[in-house]
Amino acid sequence: MRRKRNLQQEFNFQPSNLKVTNDYFRRYAAIDAMLRENQEIVDLVHADLEKTIEGERKRSRRFDYTSETVLRMIIVQMIEGLSQRALVIRIDDSYALRRFVRVPHARMMDFSTYNRLKNTIELSTWKQVVRVLARSAVVDERITGEKLRLDTTAVETARRC
């Protein structure tokens, strides 16, 4: 049986005195709470990652990452808009992000392993994740089906006649 999650949480002894930093921490705390409330998301991702993670563990005795860690790294990459190399460096250098991705004191995953694992997750899995998130948002009344907002971008061009 392979691990999906690391359930042991780290202590938070050092809140920041900066509002901007605390807002940053709150964003990740909200995502953390959402992932804990919707554990089906990790289950979906784990189904795709299980074989690849097993292969990584066979190649390296020191491979000690969970499917949840990979998912959380993908979330950080999307929020921060980072390349894979920059993501690994940012997480490795930030105790707050290490705690969020669940590797506070462990060795950091290298970017090529992260790339291999990230690419293992199927498009159909991401569609299921979106459905779980949408269902959760409706249940929590964060969104309703009453209004639909369409965003468009207009680009001005020179008109030639």
N, C-alpha and C positions, 0 to 999 in steps of 0.2 A: 504494500500500500504506500503510495507516494503522498507527500505532504502537499496540501493545497494552501494552507495558511500558517502563519506564525501567530498564535493567539496571545502570546506574552507581550504586553505593552511596555514601553519604556516610560520612565518618569520624566516629567517636564519641570525642571527646577528653575529655569531661567526665562521668564517672560521678558519681552523687550520693553524698553521705555519709549520706543518710537511707534507712533500710530501706524505709519505705513508698513512697518514690519509686522505689527500685530494683525493688520488687515490681510497681509500676505499669509500669515499663519492661519488665520480664520478661514481663508479660502480653502486651504488644504484640509483643515479640520472638518469643514462642511462636506468635502468630498469623501473624507475618511468615514464620516457618519453615514453618508449615503451608501457607501460600499458595505458597511457593516449591516445596514438595514436591508440591503438587496444582495444577499450572499449568492443568489442565483447567478449573478454576473461573473463571479469568480469561478463558479461551477462550469459555466459555459466556456470560459477561456481555458480552464484547466483541461476540459475534454480535448481541445485542440493541442495543447502544449504537452500533455502527459507523455507521449512517446518520445518527443524531442528531448524533454527534460531527462527522461530515463536514459537516453543515449548520451547526454552530456554527463550524467552521473557515472556512467560506465567508463567514459574517457578520462574523467578527472575525479579523484577521490575528494577533492576540495570543493566540488560543485554543491552548494548548499542553498540554492535559491528556490523559491516557491513560485507557483503560477501567479499568486497574488502579487508578488514582487514585480514580475514582468508586466502585469496589467498596470500596476501603479507607476512603473517607469514610463509606460506608453502615455499615461495620463499626464505626467510631468512634461514629457516631450511635447505633447500637444499644447498644453497651457503655456509653457515657456517659449515655444517656437524654436526649439534647438535641433541641431543635427545630432546624429547618434553619438559621435565622439564628444561633442559639447555637452550632451546630456549626461554621459558617464562622468565627465569631469565635474560638472555642476553638482551632481548628486554626491560624488565622492568628497567634494569640498564643503558641502552643506550638511551640518548635523540635522537640521530641521527636515530637509529632503530625505536624508538617510532614514530618519525615523518614519517619515511618511511611506517610503517604499519598503520598509521593514528590513533594513540592513544596517541598524545603528552602529554595531561594532564588528560587523563581518567584513570580509574582503569584498570589494566592489566588483561587480560583473564587468567584464571587458566588453567593448562595443561590438566586436564580431559575434560574441555569444548572444548578446542582446539582439542584434540584427537577425541572427538565425531563429531565435525564439519568437521575435515579433512577427516575422514573415510566416511563421507556422499557423498563425491565427487566420482562419478562413473568413472571407467576406460574409458568408451566411451567418457566422457567429457574431460578427459585428452588428448585423441587422437584428439578430435576436437580442443583443445587448441594448440596442436602441429601443426596441419594443419594451423591454423590462424597465428601462429608465422612463419612458413615456408613461407606461402604466403606473409606475410609482409616483410620478409627478401629478398625474390626474388624481390618484387616491389621496395624496397629500395636499391637493388643491393648489398646487403651484402653477398649474396650467389648466385651462378649460377648453372645451371644444366649441365655445361660443363665437370666438373671433379667430380669423386667420389673417396673419400679417404677411404681406408679400413685400420683400425688399427688392428694389431694382436699382440699377446703376445706369444713368444716362451719360453718354459721352458726346461732347460737342465735336462736330467734325465740320470741315470746310465743305461747303456745297458747291458743286461744279455743275453748270448748266450748259 
